[in-house]
């Protein structure tokens, strides 16, 4: 069995220190604040969908004219992630996270005062930039404070905040839009992140980032004392026993270096395909079910179980990832997502089977998609982790944009419910295959190293 290297006297491996402690109240604070960040992210990301019907009525615009508006924030989300990752690897996770939350709060407030579709589209794009930057940095920060034995579950638990926030947006919209108009949603969606930003200042910078960047010993000691609940940490030097070969390289050079390139490309391919399926399902499933002959109420009720399945899947797969090879767990989930999607198309007209298989689809595709962030965070070294997570999320957002477009195109050309879902199983299988290939390339070795590091 592999053992950790013997360190010189007075030296502490900060990850080993975290792994050896209980999950402290200080780490719970980090988890809660990151959870709330994703909750307000989910609220703002989904808000435009609830506002759109009111816009068509008040401004007299067609649904076709709303298409650029609906896509603007998704494009902003992708670009925000691509830019924020390298910045966080250079400047730190905390500062980029706080600035991004402030940014999407300010731009959401600006949306409330838009006087045309063009102006609102610009503000939604800028809001998306902030939203896209927040998610990968919250993921990276939490993963670097989570003990290895519980990292998968904790990161996935944090991501449930996004689903909760998106669902909350629906309930809040139903309550306030009829009374106060559509602008009220953007005001709420702006005030919440600005209030949260004040609390995010309580977050520490990533402990791993501080060590890699050579921050003062006393700052590192302060954080470790809070984690362990002790008065003093007996050390004069801190280190990380991980790959540091690219510490002086740019973050993008690290994630695209020969050591990580294959894994990076497979993560991008997997997440792109997963987001294509996920966004097509969430955006078009109610329409697909209604067009198959069911009522709008039945379509809404069936579609509502999709995110519920995704939340349960995220928690289940996070728990399994901490106990098994995570590539196998997530790859298998994508495979069964393909089976569930195909099966869903074969039960048109039977509301019971449709409900069960929609839940199953949400369980596998939603849970697998959420689990990808934990998988990416565990793959990259500290000097490239934020970029690795952010670029995977950014590339995946373009898959989401494609999913929205593909769904509309397939409906436009008149394909049947069964045919569309049968085609949708293909990207799920591609996602599974990409992860199994990554596992065969170096995933098993990575899993063995992670497992022995906890002994």
Secondary structure, DSSP 8 states (H G I E B T S, - for coil): --------TTEEEHHHHHHTS---HHHHHHHHHHHHHHHHHHHHHHHHHHHHHHHHHHH---TGGGHHHHHHHHHHHHHHHHHHHHHHHHH-HHHHHHHHHHHHHHHHHHHTT--SHHHHHHHHHHHHHHHHHHHHHHHHHHHTTS-GGGHHHHHHHHHHHHHHHHHHHHHHHHHHHHHH-THHHHHHHHHHHHHHHHHHTTS---HHHHHHTT--HHHHHHHHHHHHT-S----SEEE--S--TTTTS-HHHHHTSTTTHHHHHHHHHHHHHHHHHHHHHHHHHHHHHHHTT--HHHHHHHHHHHHHHHHHHHHHHHHHHTTS-HHHHHHHHHHHHHHHHHHHTT-TT-HHHHHHHHHHHIIIIIHHHHHHHHHHHHHS-HHHHHHHHHHHHHHHHHHHHHHHHHHHHHHHTT--HHHHHHHHHHHHHHHHHHHHHHIIIIIHHHHHHHHHHT-
